């Protein structure tokens, strides 16, 4: 059984969808622009350095959506897809996904960005299986039913991507040894999963991942001209 895994941000997309969503909603006036930019940039630097507290970040990243509610948030996301994401979906990335689909691979997107932001993006790439940060909803009696800002289960971040993949395999009564696995990622944060698969592909890699890929003889794929 062939399984191909894709990171999303800076791998299939030449941008960070979570960061871009924050910029998009800030431009709509949903957040204070100066304060949001300061905190968003700080979280993004921590992500690049491998020091991000994913729980703090998700509370921050979902704050505006929590306040605006499901209807306004869904409408804004449709505009985000139309204005930001679809124009950024480059032919070579679509062709990469399609090539693995044509080869009969089982496809998954495994991303540290939350499911609210990424589910429509995965759908746009034609990938049904999405492992993303799962968001808790207020399901208490009389609760809002909307997201709370907390994470459900294991976040798909660093070693959490391996754990969530193992849950996915266990639900299908599969083991790593049953599969031929490929994983495309740009980020040093994904080293645990890259080390787990049969075919790691450093895709538009950051400097740290590029160095490790070179040392280990991993394939390096430049999908986009530059990050």
C-alpha positions in Angstrom: 0.0 0.0 0.0 1.5 3.4 -1.0 0.7 6.4 1.2 1.9 9.8 0.3 1.8 12.6 2.9 2.1 16.3 2.2 2.8 19.1 4.6 0.8 22.2 3.4 2.3 25.5 4.2 5.4 26.3 2.1 5.2 22.8 0.8 2.1 22.6 -1.4 1.5 26.3 -1.0 4.2 29.0 -1.3 2.8 30.7 1.8 1.7 30.0 5.4 -2.0 29.6 5.3 -2.5 30.4 9.0 -0.3 33.5 8.8 -2.1 34.6 5.6 -5.5 34.0 7.2 -4.5 36.2 10.2 -3.3 39.0 7.8 -6.6 38.6 5.8 -8.9 39.0 8.8 -6.8 41.8 10.2 -7.2 43.7 6.9 -11.0 43.2 7.4 -10.7 45.0 10.8 -11.2 41.9 12.9 -8.1 42.5 15.0 -5.9 45.5 16.0 -3.4 45.5 13.2 -0.2 46.6 15.1 -0.8 44.2 18.0 -1.8 41.3 15.8 1.3 41.8 13.5 3.6 41.9 16.5 2.3 38.7 18.1 1.8 36.9 14.8 5.4 37.6 13.7 6.7 36.4 17.1 4.8 33.1 16.9 6.0 32.6 13.3 9.6 33.2 14.3 9.1 30.6 17.1 7.7 28.2 14.6 10.7 28.6 12.3 13.1 28.1 15.2 11.2 25.0 16.4 10.2 26.6 19.8 6.5 27.3 19.1 3.9 26.6 21.9 1.2 25.2 19.7 -1.6 25.6 22.3 -0.8 29.3 22.9 -0.6 29.9 19.2 -4.0 28.2 18.4 -5.7 30.3 21.1 -4.2 33.4 19.5 -4.9 32.4 15.9 -8.5 31.5 16.5 -9.4 34.5 18.7 -11.0 36.5 15.9 -13.0 33.6 14.6 -14.3 32.7 18.0 -15.5 36.3 18.5 -17.1 36.6 15.0 -18.9 33.3 15.1 -19.5 30.6 12.5 -21.5 32.4 9.9 -19.2 35.4 9.5 -16.1 33.2 9.7 -17.3 30.8 7.0 -18.1 33.8 4.7 -14.7 35.3 5.3 -13.0 32.0 4.6 -14.8 31.7 1.3 -13.4 35.1 0.3 -9.9 34.0 1.7 -10.0 31.0 -0.6 -11.0 33.1 -3.6 -8.6 36.0 -3.0 -5.6 34.4 -1.4 -5.4 30.6 -1.6 -6.6 29.7 -5.0 -4.3 32.2 -6.7 -1.4 30.7 -4.7 -2.1 27.1 -5.8 0.6 26.7 -8.4 0.4 24.3 -11.3 3.5 22.3 -10.2 2.0 21.7 -6.8 -1.3 20.5 -8.3 0.6 18.3 -10.7 2.6 16.8 -7.9 -0.6 15.8 -6.0 -2.2 14.6 -9.2 0.8 12.5 -10.1 0.6 10.6 -6.9 -3.1 10.2 -7.2 -2.7 8.8 -10.7 -0.1 6.3 -9.4 -2.8 5.0 -7.0 -1.3 6.4 -3.8 -3.4 7.1 -0.8 -3.0 10.8 -0.2 -3.0 12.7 3.1 -2.3 16.3 4.1 -0.7 16.5 7.5 -0.4 20.0 8.7 0.2 22.0 12.0 -2.4 24.5 10.9 -5.9 24.1 12.3 -8.7 22.4 10.6 -10.9 25.5 10.2 -8.3 27.1 8.0 -7.1 24.0 6.2 -10.2 21.8 5.4 -11.3 23.9 2.5 -7.7 24.1 1.2 -7.3 20.3 1.3 -10.6 20.0 -0.6 -9.3 22.4 -3.2 -6.3 20.1 -3.7 -8.7 17.2 -4.0 -7.3 15.5 -0.8 -10.0 14.0 1.4 -7.7 12.8 4.2 -6.6 15.7 6.4 -4.7 15.5 9.6 -4.7 19.0 11.0 -5.0 20.6 14.5 -8.4 19.6 15.7 -10.4 22.4 17.4 -12.5 21.9 20.5 -16.1 23.0 20.3 -18.3 24.1 23.2 -20.7 21.2 23.3 -21.9 21.7 26.9 -25.7 22.0 27.5 -26.5 25.5 26.4 -23.1 25.9 24.9 -22.4 27.8 21.7 -21.3 24.8 19.6 -18.5 27.0 18.3 -14.8 26.6 18.7 -13.2 27.4 22.1 -9.6 28.0 21.1 -8.4 24.8 22.7 -7.1 21.7 20.9 -8.7 18.3 20.8 -6.3 15.4 21.1 -2.8 15.4 19.9 -1.8 18.4 17.8 -0.3 17.6 14.4 3.0 19.4 15.3 6.5 18.0 15.4 6.3 14.5 17.0 2.5 14.9 17.1 2.4 14.3 13.3 3.9 10.8 13.9 1.4 10.1 16.7 -1.6 11.2 14.6 -0.4 9.1 11.7 -0.1 6.1 14.0 -3.7 6.7 15.1 -4.8 6.9 11.5 -3.0 3.6 10.8 -4.4 2.0 13.9 -8.0 2.9 12.9 -7.3 1.0 9.6 -5.5 -1.9 11.3 -2.3 -1.0 9.5 1.3 -0.7 10.6 4.2 1.3 9.1 5.6 -2.0 7.8 2.5 -2.5 5.7 3.2 0.7 3.7 5.5 2.4 1.2 5.4 5.9 2.5 6.5 9.3 1.1 6.4 12.6 2.9 6.9 16.0 1.4 7.8 18.9 3.8 9.7 22.1 4.0 10.2 22.4 7.7 12.7 21.2 10.3 9.6 20.9 12.6 8.6 17.9 10.5 11.9 16.0 11.0 10.2 13.3 13.2 7.8 12.3 10.4 10.4 12.7 7.7 12.6 10.2 9.6 9.7 7.8 9.9 8.8 7.4 6.3 10.5 5.4 3.6 10.9 8.3 1.2 11.5 11.7 2.8 11.4 14.6 0.4 12.7 18.0 1.6 10.4 20.3 -0.4 11.3 24.0 -0.6 13.3 23.3 2.6 14.2 25.8 5.3 17.9 26.1 5.9 18.0 23.6 8.8 16.1 20.9 6.9 18.2 21.6 3.7 21.4 20.9 5.7 20.1 17.7 7.2 18.7 16.5 3.8 22.0 17.1 2.2 23.9 15.2 4.9 21.5 12.2 4.7 21.1 12.1 1.0 17.4 12.8 1.0 15.8 14.1 -2.1 15.4 17.9 -2.3 12.6 19.2 -4.4 12.3 22.9 -5.3 8.6 23.3 -6.2 8.7 27.1 -6.0 11.4 29.5 -7.1 12.0 30.7 -3.6 10.3 30.8 -0.2 
